[in-house]
Every structure is written in C-alpha cells, then in structure tokens.
Amino acid sequence: MSLDDLNDDVTAAYTDIGDELALSLDRETRNELALLETALEPEETDELVRRAIHMLFQSTVDTGKLDFQLRTAYDVTYDEYLSGMTFEEMTGADQYPSMDDERRYQF
C-alpha cells in the first residue's frame, strides 16, 4: 500500500463517520463515563468522548504506535502522511534509477 492508499482510506473513513456517531457502551465504559461526567461536569457528554479520542490519538502518536501501524499497513509514517509525500520523495531519492550491482563494475 502507499500514501495515496492511506489518503483514500482516511477520506472514506471520514465520510463514513459523518457528523454523528452511534455508539453502544458496555457496562464498564458506561460506568467510567458516568463518573467522568459527574467529576468533570462538561456541558455535554459528547465533549468527554471528543477529549478521549484526542488523548488516545496523542498517546498513539507519542508512543510510536501510529507510525508502526501505518508503516506496517501502508509503508508510510505519520509525518509522511502530514507532508503528503514519502521520505524518498522529500529527499529526491526516488529520482535516480536503481543501480544494477551485477553490471556496475563491468567495462
């Protein structure tokens, strides 16, 4: 897979999610959410879910798990996704033809 595939998949997922997200909660998650809502008193419960997603995203980026998953599935990193080009494209390494080591030193 490639950077273009990742962009296509992110766009498709973004469209599928839309503005609203129906979500079912298990007992443990519902209990934790109720406790957080009581303690933090947000204007809406949705705010806590948004914060949770931001925190999960940030910790996934900070620990390198996102880069690992992206490299495994798409052969790109988060930085490459943000810049819109691969490391090879940034450095110009993809401009040169590959070396043929068998014929390299033949005259």
N, C-alpha and C positions, 0 to 999 in steps of 0.2 A: 504494500500500500504506500501511498505517498501523501505529500502535503495537500495536494488537490483533493484526494480522497477524504482526508481529515476535514477539510473545509466543507465539502459536500455533506459529510455525516453530521457535522456540527450544525449546519444550516437546516438539515432535515429534522434533527432532534429539537432545535429551537422552534421550528414550525409546529412540530407535533405537540410540544408542551403548551404553546399558546400563552394566553394571559392568565388562565385559571388552571389549577391542577387539583383534580380529585384525588384524595389521599385517604387510605384506610390505615388506622393505627392499631397496633397490638396493645395489650393491657399495660405492659411496661412503658412503652412510649407515651401512651395517654397519661399515665401517672406522672412521668417525668415532665411532660409538657404542662400539666396542671400545676405542678409545683413551681416550675419556672414562671408561669403566668402569674401565679399568686405572689411570688417573691419579687419579680421584676416589674410587674404592673405595666405591660406595654399597652398601647392604645388598642391594638388588635392582636389576636393570637398569630395571625399571618406574619407579623413582624418578627416573632421568635423563630418561625420557620425560615424566614429570609436570613436572619442572623446565623442560624445553624448552618445553612448552606454556605454562607460566606466563610464561616470558621472552618468547615470541612474542606472547602476549596483551598483556603490559605494553608492549612496544615498539610494537605496533599502536595501542594507546590513546594512548601518549605522542606518537607522531608525527602523530596525527590521521587515520590511515588508516582506523581503525574508524568514526569519525564520518562520513568521506567515503563509505564503503561503505554504512553504514546510511542516510545522507541520500539517497543515490542510489537504493537499493532500497526503503526504507520511509518516507522523508521524516521521519525522527526521528534524534536523536543518542543517544549512549550515556548521557548524563546524563538525557535524557528517558526512556529505557528503564529506568534505575535508579529514577527517581522514579515511574514508572508513569503519567506524564501529559506531554503535549506542552507546549511553551513557551506556546502560546496558552491552554491550559487553566490553567497556573500563573498567568498574568498576568490572566486573565479576558477576554482579547481576543476569545475566541470567543463571548462572551455577547451582544455587541451586534450588531444587524442591520447588514448591509453598506450602505454609503452608495450611493445612486443619483446619481452625479455629473451626469447629464444633467438631472435634475429637482431638483437640490439647491437652486438659487437661483431657482426659479420660484415665483411667487406666485399 
